[in-house]
Amino acid sequence: MSIDSLQPTDDRMLNATTGAAASLPSLTRTSSRRSLRRAAKLSAVAATAAASVLTIGAQPAFASWQAAYTWTTVTLRDCYHPSKAAQPSTSCTAITVLPTNTNLHIICQHSGQTIDGDPVWDYVDTPYGQGYVTDAYVRTGYANWIPGVDVCNY
């Protein structure tokens, strides 16, 4: 028996929906190109299915910042100029007053003057600039310290 006389013995392909295994056809000289194309398509389908399964189980990484908003007006403060304050507090230079519902990103947090029972101050980026605000007037979804947000190197 020569290789020229061989015929494909099984033309089933992988079912992309169920992922059921199938046999690849045996190769002949006349059908080898077609069979190689089928095998390449089968490999591509299997690789895509495997990648889909892997990304479904992936967990998002924690961000080093937290989206939040002000629930009342709050003063944005510069605690570094003209000189560095001992800790974030109402003694720091006022930059501006943020209106209620101002969206902001909390970059890091630091302990400071206790305001309404909350000792945490948030260093934030806002449409009005960057600076410290008391955490007491910011809606973060957490009470005080936010998991995954850095402590400021004050």
N, CA, C and O atoms as a GROMACS GRO file, in nm:
protein
  616
    1MET      N    1   0.084  -0.116   0.000
    1MET     CA    2   0.000   0.000   0.000
    1MET      C    3   0.089   0.123   0.000
    1MET      O    4   0.176   0.135   0.086
    2SER      N    5   0.069   0.214  -0.096
    2SER     CA    6   0.149   0.336  -0.102
    2SER      C    7   0.073   0.449  -0.033
    2SER      O    8  -0.048   0.439  -0.011
    3ILE      N    9   0.144   0.556   0.000
    3ILE     CA   10   0.081   0.670   0.066
    3ILE      C   11  -0.021   0.736  -0.026
    3ILE      O   12  -0.117   0.796   0.023
    4ASP      N   13  -0.004   0.725  -0.160
    4ASP     CA   14  -0.098   0.784  -0.254
    4ASP      C   15  -0.236   0.720  -0.249
    4ASP      O   16  -0.334   0.782  -0.288
    5SER      N   17  -0.244   0.599  -0.203
    5SER     CA   18  -0.374   0.531  -0.203
    5SER      C   19  -0.453   0.554  -0.074
    5SER      O   20  -0.568   0.510  -0.065
    6LEU      N   21  -0.395   0.624   0.026
    6LEU     CA   22  -0.466   0.649   0.151
    6LEU      C   23  -0.574   0.754   0.132
    6LEU      O   24  -0.555   0.849   0.055
    7GLN      N   25  -0.686   0.739   0.200
    7GLN     CA   26  -0.797   0.835   0.194
    7GLN      C   27  -0.825   0.883   0.336
    7GLN      O   28  -0.794   0.814   0.433
    8PRO      N   29  -0.885   1.002   0.349
    8PRO     CA   30  -0.922   1.048   0.483
    8PRO      C   31  -1.018   0.946   0.546
    8PRO      O   32  -1.110   0.898   0.481
    9THR      N   33  -0.994   0.915   0.673
    9THR     CA   34  -1.077   0.816   0.741
    9THR      C   35  -1.182   0.879   0.832
    9THR      O   36  -1.278   0.812   0.871
   10ASP      N   37  -1.165   1.006   0.867
   10ASP     CA   38  -1.259   1.068   0.960
   10ASP      C   39  -1.261   1.217   0.933
   10ASP      O   40  -1.159   1.284   0.947
   11ASP      N   41  -1.377   1.271   0.895
   11ASP     CA   42  -1.388   1.412   0.862
   11ASP      C   43  -1.453   1.494   0.973
   11ASP      O   44  -1.490   1.609   0.951
   12ARG      N   45  -1.469   1.437   1.093
   12ARG     CA   46  -1.530   1.514   1.201
   12ARG      C   47  -1.434   1.624   1.247
   12ARG      O   48  -1.312   1.606   1.245
   13MET      N   49  -1.493   1.739   1.291
   13MET     CA   50  -1.413   1.850   1.342
   13MET      C   51  -1.456   1.877   1.486
   13MET      O   52  -1.558   1.825   1.531
   14LEU      N   53  -1.380   1.958   1.559
   14LEU     CA   54  -1.413   1.996   1.696
   14LEU      C   55  -1.540   2.079   1.696
   14LEU      O   56  -1.551   2.175   1.620
   15ASN      N   57  -1.632   2.044   1.781
   15ASN     CA   58  -1.754   2.122   1.797
   15ASN      C   59  -1.718   2.242   1.884
   15ASN      O   60  -1.687   2.226   2.002
   16ALA      N   61  -1.720   2.365   1.826
   16ALA     CA   62  -1.677   2.486   1.897
   16ALA      C   63  -1.766   2.517   2.016
   16ALA      O   64  -1.719   2.577   2.112
   17THR      N   65  -1.892   2.478   2.012
   17THR     CA   66  -1.984   2.509   2.122
   17THR      C   67  -1.960   2.420   2.241
   17THR      O   68  -1.952   2.468   2.354
   18THR      N   69  -1.948   2.289   2.219
   18THR     CA   70  -1.934   2.196   2.330
   18THR      C   71  -1.789   2.163   2.360
   18THR      O   72  -1.759   2.116   2.470
   19GLY      N   73  -1.698   2.187   2.265
   19GLY     CA   74  -1.557   2.154   2.284
   19GLY      C   75  -1.531   2.006   2.278
   19GLY      O   76  -1.426   1.960   2.324
   20ALA      N   77  -1.625   1.929   2.224
   20ALA     CA   78  -1.607   1.784   2.215
   20ALA      C   79  -1.490   1.752   2.124
   20ALA      O   80  -1.472   1.814   2.019
   21ALA      N   81  -1.410   1.657   2.166
   21ALA     CA   82  -1.293   1.618   2.088
   21ALA      C   83  -1.336   1.545   1.962
   21ALA      O   84  -1.439   1.479   1.959
   22ALA      N   85  -1.255   1.559   1.858
   22ALA     CA   86  -1.282   1.490   1.732
   22ALA      C   87  -1.150   1.443   1.673
   22ALA      O   88  -1.044   1.496   1.708
   23SER      N   89  -1.154   1.346   1.587
   23SER     CA   90  -1.034   1.296   1.523
   23SER      C   91  -1.001   1.384   1.404
   23SER      O   92  -1.090   1.432   1.334
   24LEU      N   93  -0.872   1.403   1.382
   24LEU     CA   94  -0.829   1.474   1.262
   24LEU      C   95  -0.824   1.374   1.147
   24LEU      O   96  -0.794   1.256   1.168
   25PRO      N   97  -0.852   1.420   1.026
   25PRO     CA   98  -0.846   1.327   0.913
   25PRO      C   99  -0.702   1.284   0.887
   25PRO      O  100  -0.609   1.360   0.909
   26SER      N  101  -0.685   1.161   0.838
   26SER     CA  102  -0.552   1.118   0.798
   26SER      C  103  -0.518   1.187   0.666
   26SER      O  104  -0.608   1.221   0.588
   27LEU      N  105  -0.391   1.209   0.642
   27LEU     CA  106  -0.348   1.290   0.528
   27LEU      C  107  -0.312   1.206   0.407
   27LEU      O  108  -0.253   1.099   0.419
   28THR      N  109  -0.349   1.254   0.291
   28THR     CA  110  -0.301   1.199   0.165
   28THR      C  111  -0.233   1.312   0.092
   28THR      O  112  -0.248   1.428   0.130
   29ARG      N  113  -0.162   1.280  -0.009
   29ARG     CA  114  -0.092   1.382  -0.085
   29ARG      C  115  -0.192   1.477  -0.149
   29ARG      O  116  -0.167   1.598  -0.154
   30THR      N  117  -0.306   1.426  -0.197
   30THR     CA  118  -0.403   1.511  -0.266
   30THR      C  119  -0.486   1.594  -0.169
   30THR      O  120  -0.533   1.702  -0.205
   31SER      N  121  -0.506   1.546  -0.049
   31SER     CA  122  -0.590   1.621   0.044
   31SER      C  123  -0.509   1.683   0.159
   31SER      O  124  -0.569   1.736   0.253
   32SER      N  125  -0.376   1.677   0.153
   32SER     CA  126  -0.296   1.723   0.266
   32SER      C  127  -0.311   1.874   0.291
   32SER      O  128  -0.315   1.916   0.406
   33ARG      N  129  -0.320   1.954   0.186
   33ARG     CA  130  -0.335   2.099   0.206
   33ARG      C  131  -0.468   2.131   0.273
   33ARG      O  132  -0.474   2.211   0.366
   34ARG      N  133  -0.575   2.068   0.226
   34ARG     CA  134  -0.707   2.090   0.283
   34ARG      C  135  -0.708   2.045   0.430
   34ARG      O  136  -0.763   2.113   0.516
   35SER      N  137  -0.648   1.931   0.455
   35SER     CA  138  -0.644   1.879   0.592
   35SER      C  139  -0.560   1.967   0.684
   35SER      O  140  -0.595   1.987   0.800
   36LEU      N  141  -0.450   2.020   0.631
   36LEU     CA  142  -0.368   2.110   0.711
   36LEU      C  143  -0.444   2.238   0.745
   36LEU      O  144  -0.432   2.290   0.856
   37ARG      N  145  -0.524   2.289   0.649
   37ARG     CA  146  -0.606   2.408   0.676
   37ARG      C  147  -0.709   2.377   0.784
   37ARG      O  148  -0.731   2.458   0.874
   38ARG      N  149  -0.772   2.259   0.776
   38ARG     CA  150  -0.868   2.220   0.878
   38ARG      C  151  -0.802   2.210   1.015
   38ARG      O  152  -0.856   2.256   1.116
   39ALA      N  153  -0.683   2.149   1.017
   39ALA     CA  154  -0.612   2.134   1.143
   39ALA      C  155  -0.575   2.271   1.201
   39ALA      O  156  -0.583   2.292   1.322
   40ALA      N  157  -0.535   2.365   1.114
   40ALA     CA  158  -0.502   2.500   1.160
   40ALA      C  159  -0.625   2.570   1.217
   40ALA      O  160  -0.617   2.636   1.320
   41LYS      N  161  -0.739   2.554   1.149
   41LYS     CA  162  -0.863   2.615   1.199
   41LYS      C  163  -0.901   2.554   1.334
   41LYS      O  164  -0.941   2.624   1.426
   42LEU      N  165  -0.887   2.423   1.344
   42LEU     CA  166  -0.918   2.353   1.468
   42LEU      C  167  -0.829   2.403   1.581
   42LEU      O  168  -0.877   2.424   1.693
   43SER      N  169  -0.702   2.421   1.554
   43SER     CA  170  -0.609   2.471   1.655
   43SER      C  171  -0.647   2.612   1.698
   43SER      O  172  -0.641   2.644   1.816
   44ALA      N  173  -0.686   2.697   1.602
   44ALA     CA  174  -0.725   2.834   1.633
   44ALA      C  175  -0.850   2.838   1.720
   44ALA      O  176  -0.858   2.916   1.814
   45VAL      N  177  -0.948   2.753   1.688
   45VAL     CA  178  -1.071   2.746   1.767
   45VAL      C  179  -1.038   2.700   1.909
   45VAL      O  180  -1.088   2.756   2.006
   46ALA      N  181  -0.956   2.598   1.922
   46ALA     CA  182  -0.920   2.546   2.054
   46ALA      C  183  -0.844   2.650   2.135
   46ALA      O  184  -0.868   2.665   2.255
   47ALA      N  185  -0.753   2.723   2.072
   47ALA     CA  186  -0.676   2.826   2.142
   47ALA      C  187  -0.767   2.939   2.188
   47ALA      O  188  -0.752   2.989   2.299
   48THR      N  189  -0.861   2.980   2.103
   48THR     CA  190  -0.956   3.086   2.140
   48THR      C  191  -1.043   3.043   2.257
   48THR      O  192  -1.067   3.121   2.349
   49ALA      N  193  -1.090   2.920   2.254
   49ALA     CA  194  -1.174   2.868   2.362
   49ALA      C  195  -1.094   2.863   2.493
   49ALA      O  196  -1.147   2.899   2.598
   50ALA      N  197  -0.970   2.819   2.487
   50ALA     CA  198  -0.887   2.812   2.607
   50ALA      C  199  -0.860   2.952   2.662
   50ALA      O  200  -0.865   2.971   2.784
   51ALA      N  201  -0.833   3.049   2.576
   51ALA     CA  202  -0.809   3.186   2.621
   51ALA      C  203  -0.934   3.245   2.685
   51ALA      O  204  -0.924   3.319   2.783
   52SER      N  205  -1.050   3.214   2.631
   52SER     CA  206  -1.174   3.264   2.689
   52SER      C  207  -1.195   3.210   2.829
   52SER      O  208  -1.236   3.284   2.918
   53VAL      N  209  -1.166   3.085   2.850
   53VAL     CA  210  -1.182   3.024   2.981
   53VAL      C  211  -1.086   3.088   3.080
   53VAL      O  212  -1.124   3.113   3.195
   54LEU      N  213  -0.963   3.115   3.038
   54LEU     CA  214  -0.864   3.174   3.128
   54LEU      C  215  -0.902   3.315   3.167
   54LEU      O  216  -0.885   3.351   3.284
   55THR      N  217  -0.952   3.398   3.075
   55THR     CA  218  -0.985   3.537   3.108
   55THR      C  219  -1.112   3.547   3.190
   55THR      O  220  -1.129   3.645   3.263
   56ILE      N  221  -1.202   3.452   3.181
   56ILE     CA  222  -1.325   3.456   3.261
   56ILE      C  223  -1.289   3.446   3.409
   56ILE      O  224  -1.354   3.510   3.492
   57GLY      N  225  -1.190   3.367   3.444
   57GLY     CA  226  -1.154   3.347   3.583
   57GLY      C  227  -1.058   3.452   3.638
   57GLY      O  228  -1.028   3.450   3.757
   58ALA      N  229  -1.009   3.544   3.556
   58ALA     CA  230  -0.914   3.645   3.602
   58ALA      C  231  -0.983   3.746   3.693
   58ALA      O  232  -1.097   3.786   3.668
   59GLN      N  233  -0.914   3.787   3.798
   59GLN     CA  234  -0.966   3.886   3.891
   59GLN      C  235  -0.902   4.021   3.861
   59GLN      O  236  -0.784   4.027   3.827
   60PRO      N  237  -0.978   4.131   3.872
   60PRO     CA  238  -0.919   4.262   3.849
   60PRO      C  239  -0.823   4.298   3.961
   60PRO      O  240  -0.842   4.258   4.076
   61ALA      N  241  -0.720   4.372   3.927
   61ALA     CA  242  -0.625   4.418   4.027
   61ALA      C  243  -0.681   4.540   4.099
   61ALA      O  244  -0.759   4.616   4.042
   62PHE      N  245  -0.643   4.556   4.225
   62PHE     CA  246  -0.686   4.674   4.297
   62PHE      C  247  -0.613   4.796   4.241
   62PHE      O  248  -0.494   4.789   4.212
   63ALA      N  249  -0.684   4.904   4.228
   63ALA     CA  250  -0.624   5.029   4.184
   63ALA      C  251  -0.556   5.094   4.304
   63ALA      O  252  -0.594   5.069   4.418
   64SER      N  253  -0.455   5.177   4.278
   64SER     CA  254  -0.391   5.248   4.388
   64SER      C  255  -0.463   5.379   4.416
   64SER      O  256  -0.416   5.458   4.498
   65TRP      N  257  -0.576   5.403   4.353
   65TRP     CA  258  -0.659   5.521   4.380
   65TRP      C  259  -0.804   5.476   4.387
   65TRP      O  260  -0.838   5.366   4.345
   66GLN      N  261  -0.889   5.562   4.440
   66GLN     CA  262  -1.030   5.530   4.458
   66GLN      C  263  -1.115   5.646   4.408
   66GLN      O  264  -1.090   5.761   4.443
   67ALA      N  265  -1.214   5.616   4.326
   67ALA     CA  266  -1.309   5.718   4.283
   67ALA      C  267  -1.402   5.749   4.399
   67ALA      O  268  -1.443   5.659   4.472
   68ALA      N  269  -1.436   5.876   4.414
   68ALA     CA  270  -1.525   5.919   4.523
   68ALA      C  271  -1.588   6.051   4.483
   68ALA      O  272  -1.564   6.103   4.374
   69TYR      N  273  -1.670   6.106   4.574
   69TYR     CA  274  -1.729   6.237   4.550
   69TYR      C  275  -1.756   6.305   4.683
   69TYR      O  276  -1.767   6.239   4.787
   70THR      N  277  -1.768   6.438   4.679
   70THR     CA  278  -1.798   6.512   4.800
   70THR      C  279  -1.948   6.510   4.823
   70THR      O  280  -2.025   6.524   4.728
   71TRP      N  281  -1.992   6.493   4.948
   71TRP     CA  282  -2.135   6.492   4.977
   71TRP      C  283  -2.181   6.628   5.030
   71TRP      O  284  -2.300   6.650   5.051
   72THR      N  285  -2.086   6.717   5.052
   72THR     CA  286  -2.113   6.855   5.093
   72THR      C  287  -1.996   6.939   5.042
   72THR      O  288  -1.901   6.884   4.986
   73THR      N  289  -2.001   7.068   5.062
   73THR     CA  290  -1.886   7.150   5.023
   73THR      C  291  -1.769   7.116   5.117
   73THR      O  292  -1.789   7.091   5.235
   74VAL      N  293  -1.649   7.116   5.061
   74VAL     CA  294  -1.530   7.084   5.140
   74VAL      C  295  -1.413   7.166   5.084
   74VAL      O  296  -1.403   7.188   4.963
   75THR      N  297  -1.326   7.209   5.174
   75THR     CA  298  -1.211   7.291   5.134
   75THR      C  299  -1.096   7.201   5.090
   75THR      O  300  -1.056   7.110   5.163
   76LEU      N  301  -1.043   7.228   4.971
   76LEU     CA  302  -0.924   7.160   4.919
   76LEU      C  303  -0.804   7.235   4.976
   76LEU      O  304  -0.796   7.357   4.963
   77ARG      N  305  -0.712   7.165   5.039
   77ARG     CA  306  -0.602   7.230   5.112
   77ARG      C  307  -0.464   7.187   5.064
   77ARG      O  308  -0.443   7.072   5.024
   78ASP      N  309  -0.371   7.283   5.069
   78ASP     CA  310  -0.229   7.260   5.038
   78ASP      C  311  -0.155   7.255   5.170
   78ASP      O  312  -0.143   7.356   5.240
   79CYS      N  313  -0.106   7.136   5.205
   79CYS     CA  314  -0.036   7.121   5.334
   79CYS      C  315   0.116   7.125   5.319
   79CYS      O  316   0.188   7.091   5.412
   80TYR      N  317   0.164   7.168   5.201
   80TYR     CA  318   0.308   7.170   5.175
   80TYR      C  319   0.362   7.313   5.160
   80TYR      O  320   0.482   7.335   5.181
   81HIS      N  321   0.280   7.409   5.124
   81HIS     CA  322   0.326   7.546   5.097
   81HIS      C  323   0.250   7.645   5.183
   81HIS      O  324   0.130   7.621   5.200
   82PRO      N  325   0.299   7.747   5.238
   82PRO     CA  326   0.438   7.791   5.221
   82PRO      C  327   0.538   7.704   5.294
   82PRO      O  328   0.657   7.704   5.260
   83SER      N  329   0.492   7.628   5.396
   83SER     CA  330   0.581   7.531   5.461
   83SER      C  331   0.498   7.407   5.492
   83SER      O  332   0.375   7.410   5.498
   84LYS      N  333   0.570   7.298   5.511
   84LYS     CA  334   0.500   7.171   5.535
   84LYS      C  335   0.437   7.171   5.674
   84LYS      O  336   0.504   7.198   5.774
   85ALA      N  337   0.306   7.140   5.678
   85ALA     CA  338   0.235   7.130   5.806
   85ALA      C  339   0.275   7.001   5.876
   85ALA      O  340   0.322   6.907   5.813
   86ALA      N  341   0.257   6.998   6.007
   86ALA     CA  342   0.290   6.879   6.085
   86ALA      C  343   0.206   6.760   6.041
   86ALA      O  344   0.253   6.647   6.043
   87GLN      N  345   0.080   6.786   6.002
   87GLN     CA  346  -0.012   6.684   5.953
   87GLN      C  347  -0.123   6.756   5.877
   87GLN      O  348  -0.143   6.875   5.897
   88PRO      N  349  -0.196   6.685   5.791
   88PRO     CA  350  -0.309   6.750   5.724
   88PRO      C  351  -0.410   6.800   5.828
   88PRO      O  352  -0.447   6.728   5.921
   89SER      N  353  -0.454   6.925   5.810
   89SER     CA  354  -0.548   6.984   5.905
   89SER      C  355  -0.612   7.108   5.844
   89SER      O  356  -0.579   7.148   5.733
   90THR      N  357  -0.704   7.167   5.918
   90THR     CA  358  -0.769   7.290   5.873
   90THR      C  359  -0.672   7.408   5.878
   90THR      O  360  -0.705   7.516   5.830
   91SER      N  361  -0.552   7.389   5.935
   91SER     CA  362  -0.450   7.494   5.937
   91SER      C  363  -0.374   7.503   5.804
   91SER      O  364  -0.307   7.603   5.778
   92CYS      N  365  -0.386   7.401   5.720
   92CYS     CA  366  -0.319   7.404   5.589
   92CYS      C  367  -0.384   7.512   5.501
   92CYS      O  368  -0.500   7.546   5.520
   93THR      N  369  -0.308   7.563   5.407
   93THR     CA  370  -0.354   7.669   5.317
   93THR      C  371  -0.473   7.624   5.234
   93THR      O  372  -0.468   7.518   5.171
   94ALA      N  373  -0.580   7.702   5.235
   94ALA     CA  374  -0.699   7.671   5.153
   94ALA      C  375  -0.669   7.705   5.008
   94ALA      O  376  -0.621   7.814   4.976
   95ILE      N  377  -0.698   7.610   4.918
   95ILE     CA  378  -0.681   7.632   4.774
   95ILE      C  379  -0.812   7.679   4.714
   95ILE      O  380  -0.816   7.781   4.645
   96THR      N  381  -0.918   7.605   4.740
   96THR     CA  382  -1.051   7.637   4.690
   96THR      C  383  -1.154   7.556   4.766
   96THR      O  384  -1.119   7.465   4.842
   97VAL      N  385  -1.279   7.589   4.748
   97VAL     CA  386  -1.388   7.511   4.809
   97VAL      C  387  -1.450   7.426   4.699
   97VAL      O  388  -1.494   7.478   4.597
   98LEU      N  389  -1.453   7.296   4.721
   98LEU     CA  390  -1.513   7.203   4.625
   98LEU      C  391  -1.663   7.201   4.645
   98LEU      O  392  -1.710   7.187   4.759
   99PRO      N  393  -1.741   7.214   4.538
   99PRO     CA  394  -1.887   7.208   4.553
   99PRO      C  395  -1.934   7.067   4.588
   99PRO      O  396  -1.862   6.969   4.568
  100THR      N  397  -2.055   7.058   4.638
  100THR     CA  398  -2.119   6.929   4.665
  100THR      C  399  -2.122   6.847   4.536
  100THR      O  400  -2.142   6.902   4.428
  101ASN      N  401  -2.102   6.717   4.548
  101ASN     CA  402  -2.102   6.620   4.437
  101ASN      C  403  -1.986   6.638   4.340
  101ASN      O  404  -1.998   6.600   4.223
  102THR      N  405  -1.875   6.692   4.385
  102THR     CA  406  -1.755   6.701   4.302
  102THR      C  407  -1.693   6.562   4.293
  102THR      O  408  -1.665   6.500   4.396
  103ASN      N  409  -1.671   6.512   4.171
  103ASN     CA  410  -1.602   6.384   4.152
  103ASN      C  411  -1.454   6.404   4.176
  103ASN      O  412  -1.396   6.505   4.137
  104LEU      N  413  -1.394   6.305   4.241
  104LEU     CA  414  -1.251   6.314   4.268
  104LEU      C  415  -1.190   6.175   4.272
  104LEU      O  416  -1.259   6.075   4.288
  105HIS      N  417  -1.059   6.173   4.258
  105HIS     CA  418  -0.982   6.048   4.272
  105HIS      C  419  -0.898   6.061   4.397
  105HIS      O  420  -0.822   6.157   4.412
  106ILE      N  421  -0.912   5.966   4.487
  106ILE     CA  422  -0.829   5.963   4.607
  106ILE      C  423  -0.699   5.892   4.570
  106ILE      O  424  -0.700   5.774   4.536
  107ILE      N  425  -0.589   5.964   4.577
  107ILE     CA  426  -0.459   5.911   4.538
  107ILE      C  427  -0.395   5.836   4.654
  107ILE      O  428  -0.338   5.728   4.636
  108CYS      N  429  -0.404   5.895   4.774
  108CYS     CA  430  -0.351   5.832   4.895
  108CYS      C  431  -0.421   5.892   5.016
  108CYS      O  432  -0.494   5.991   5.004
  109GLN      N  433  -0.397   5.833   5.132
  109GLN     CA  434  -0.461   5.879   5.255
  109GLN      C  435  -0.356   5.897   5.364
  109GLN      O  436  -0.252   5.831   5.364
  110HIS      N  437  -0.384   5.990   5.458
  110HIS     CA  438  -0.293   6.017   5.569
  110HIS      C  439  -0.374   6.052   5.692
  110HIS      O  440  -0.482   6.110   5.681
  111SER      N  441  -0.323   6.017   5.809
  111SER     CA  442  -0.392   6.058   5.931
  111SER      C  443  -0.361   6.204   5.959
  111SER      O  444  -0.251   6.253   5.930
  112GLY      N  445  -0.458   6.273   6.015
  112GLY     CA  446  -0.442   6.415   6.044
  112GLY      C  447  -0.541   6.459   6.149
  112GLY      O  448  -0.585   6.380   6.232
  113GLN      N  449  -0.575   6.587   6.145
  113GLN     CA  450  -0.670   6.642   6.240
  113GLN      C  451  -0.803   6.568   6.230
  113GLN      O  452  -0.854   6.546   6.120
  114THR      N  453  -0.860   6.530   6.342
  114THR     CA  454  -0.988   6.460   6.344
  114THR      C  455  -1.101   6.560   6.318
  114THR      O  456  -1.114   6.660   6.388
  115ILE      N  457  -1.180   6.531   6.216
  115ILE     CA  458  -1.296   6.613   6.179
  115ILE      C  459  -1.420   6.524   6.189
  115ILE      O  460  -1.426   6.419   6.124
  116ASP      N  461  -1.516   6.563   6.267
  116ASP     CA  462  -1.640   6.486   6.286
  116ASP      C  463  -1.611   6.338   6.315
  116ASP      O  464  -1.679   6.250   6.263
  117GLY      N  465  -1.511   6.313   6.400
  117GLY     CA  466  -1.478   6.177   6.441
  117GLY      C  467  -1.394   6.098   6.342
  117GLY      O  468  -1.367   5.980   6.365
  118ASP      N  469  -1.352   6.160   6.232
  118ASP     CA  470  -1.274   6.091   6.127
  118ASP      C  471  -1.133   6.151   6.121
  118ASP      O  472  -1.118   6.269   6.086
  119PRO      N  473  -1.028   6.072   6.155
  119PRO     CA  474  -0.891   6.123   6.153
  119PRO      C  475  -0.822   6.114   6.017
  119PRO      O  476  -0.706   6.154   6.004
  120VAL      N  477  -0.891   6.063   5.916
  120VAL     CA  478  -0.830   6.039   5.785
  120VAL      C  479  -0.846   6.160   5.694
  120VAL      O  480  -0.953   6.222   5.688
  121TRP      N  481  -0.738   6.194   5.624
  121TRP     CA  482  -0.740   6.298   5.521
  121TRP      C  483  -0.702   6.232   5.389
  121TRP      O  484  -0.612   6.148   5.385
  122ASP      N  485  -0.769   6.270   5.282
  122ASP     CA  486  -0.747   6.213   5.149
  122ASP      C  487  -0.672   6.313   5.063
  122ASP      O  488  -0.710   6.429   5.054
  123TYR      N  489  -0.562   6.266   4.999
  123TYR     CA  490  -0.496   6.349   4.898
  123TYR      C  491  -0.565   6.316   4.767
  123TYR      O  492  -0.566   6.201   4.723
  124VAL      N  493  -0.625   6.419   4.703
  124VAL     CA  494  -0.714   6.395   4.590
  124VAL      C  495  -0.673   6.474   4.466
  124VAL      O  496  -0.603   6.575   4.472
  125ASP      N  497  -0.719   6.422   4.353
  125ASP     CA  498  -0.708   6.491   4.225
  125ASP      C  499  -0.851   6.525   4.184
  125ASP      O  500  -0.936   6.437   4.176
  126THR      N  501  -0.877   6.653   4.159
  126THR     CA  502  -1.011   6.700   4.125
  126THR      C  503  -1.005   6.789   4.002
  126THR      O  504  -0.895   6.826   3.960
  127PRO      N  505  -1.118   6.825   3.943
  127PRO     CA  506  -1.117   6.922   3.834
  127PRO      C  507  -1.067   7.060   3.879
  127PRO      O  508  -1.035   7.145   3.795
  128TYR      N  509  -1.060   7.083   4.010
  128TYR     CA  510  -1.017   7.211   4.066
  128TYR      C  511  -0.873   7.211   4.113
  128TYR      O  512  -0.823   7.314   4.158
  129GLY      N  513  -0.805   7.099   4.103
  129GLY     CA  514  -0.666   7.088   4.146
  129GLY      C  515  -0.645   6.969   4.237
  129GLY      O  516  -0.734   6.887   4.258
  130GLN      N  517  -0.522   6.962   4.291
  130GLN     CA  518  -0.486   6.853   4.383
  130GLN      C  519  -0.462   6.910   4.522
  130GLN      O  520  -0.420   7.024   4.537
  131GLY      N  521  -0.489   6.827   4.622
  131GLY     CA  522  -0.464   6.868   4.760
  131GLY      C  523  -0.532   6.774   4.856
  131GLY      O  524  -0.583   6.669   4.817
  132TYR      N  525  -0.530   6.813   4.984
  132TYR     CA  526  -0.592   6.732   5.089
  132TYR      C  527  -0.734   6.780   5.118
  132TYR      O  528  -0.762   6.900   5.117
  133VAL      N  529  -0.822   6.684   5.144
  133VAL     CA  530  -0.956   6.711   5.195
  133VAL      C  531  -0.980   6.614   5.310
  133VAL      O  532  -0.926   6.504   5.312
  134THR      N  533  -1.063   6.656   5.406
  134THR     CA  534  -1.097   6.566   5.514
  134THR      C  535  -1.186   6.454   5.461
  134THR      O  536  -1.280   6.479   5.384
  135ASP      N  537  -1.157   6.333   5.501
  135ASP     CA  538  -1.233   6.216   5.459
  135ASP      C  539  -1.377   6.220   5.510
  135ASP      O  540  -1.464   6.152   5.457
  136ALA      N  541  -1.400   6.300   5.614
  136ALA     CA  542  -1.534   6.307   5.674
  136ALA      C  543  -1.639   6.358   5.576
  136ALA      O  544  -1.757   6.326   5.592
  137TYR      N  545  -1.599   6.436   5.476
  137TYR     CA  546  -1.695   6.494   5.382
  137TYR      C  547  -1.688   6.432   5.242
  137TYR      O  548  -1.737   6.490   5.144
  138VAL      N  549  -1.628   6.315   5.234
  138VAL     CA  550  -1.612   6.247   5.105
  138VAL      C  551  -1.681   6.111   5.112
  138VAL      O  552  -1.663   6.037   5.208
  139ARG      N  553  -1.759   6.078   5.009
  139ARG     CA  554  -1.824   5.946   4.998
  139ARG      C  555  -1.730   5.854   4.920
  139ARG      O  556  -1.708   5.871   4.801
  140THR      N  557  -1.677   5.755   4.993
  140THR     CA  558  -1.582   5.661   4.933
  140THR      C  559  -1.638   5.520   4.925
  140THR      O  560  -1.586   5.437   4.850
  141GLY      N  561  -1.743   5.492   5.001
  141GLY     CA  562  -1.793   5.356   5.012
  141GLY      C  563  -1.729   5.281   5.127
  141GLY      O  564  -1.762   5.165   5.152
  142TYR      N  565  -1.637   5.347   5.198
  142TYR     CA  566  -1.568   5.286   5.313
  142TYR      C  567  -1.571   5.384   5.430
  142TYR      O  568  -1.580   5.506   5.410
  143ALA      N  569  -1.563   5.332   5.550
  143ALA     CA  570  -1.550   5.416   5.668
  143ALA      C  571  -1.401   5.438   5.692
  143ALA      O  572  -1.328   5.344   5.724
  144ASN      N  573  -1.356   5.559   5.675
  144ASN     CA  574  -1.217   5.598   5.699
  144ASN      C  575  -1.120   5.540   5.595
  144ASN      O  576  -1.124   5.580   5.479
  145TRP      N  577  -1.033   5.446   5.636
  145TRP     CA  578  -0.928   5.392   5.548
  145TRP      C  579  -0.987   5.306   5.438
  145TRP      O  580  -1.079   5.227   5.461
  146ILE      N  581  -0.933   5.322   5.317
  146ILE     CA  582  -0.981   5.248   5.200
  146ILE      C  583  -0.881   5.136   5.167
  146ILE      O  584  -0.764   5.164   5.142
  147PRO      N  585  -0.926   5.011   5.167
  147PRO     CA  586  -0.835   4.901   5.131
  147PRO      C  587  -0.778   4.919   4.991
  147PRO      O  588  -0.852   4.952   4.898
  148GLY      N  589  -0.649   4.898   4.976
  148GLY     CA  590  -0.585   4.906   4.845
  148GLY      C  591  -0.537   5.045   4.806
  148GLY      O  592  -0.467   5.060   4.707
  149VAL      N  593  -0.574   5.148   4.883
  149VAL     CA  594  -0.526   5.284   4.855
  149VAL      C  595  -0.403   5.309   4.942
  149VAL      O  596  -0.403   5.277   5.061
  150ASP      N  597  -0.298   5.365   4.883
  150ASP     CA  598  -0.173   5.388   4.955
  150ASP      C  599  -0.188   5.488   5.068
  150ASP      O  600  -0.276   5.573   5.066
  151VAL      N  601  -0.101   5.475   5.167
  151VAL     CA  602  -0.086   5.577   5.271
  151VAL      C  603   0.013   5.677   5.215
  151VAL      O  604   0.119   5.639   5.164
  152CYS      N  605  -0.019   5.806   5.223
  152CYS     CA  606   0.067   5.910   5.168
  152CYS      C  607   0.201   5.913   5.240
  152CYS      O  608   0.207   5.897   5.362
  153ASN      N  609   0.309   5.932   5.165
  153ASN     CA  610   0.441   5.954   5.222
  153ASN      C  611   0.450   6.102   5.257
  153ASN      O  612   0.504   6.182   5.181
  154TYR      N  613   0.396   6.137   5.372
  154TYR     CA  614   0.383   6.277   5.410
  154TYR      C  615   0.510   6.329   5.464
  154TYR      O  616   0.517   6.446   5.502
   0.00000   0.00000   0.00000
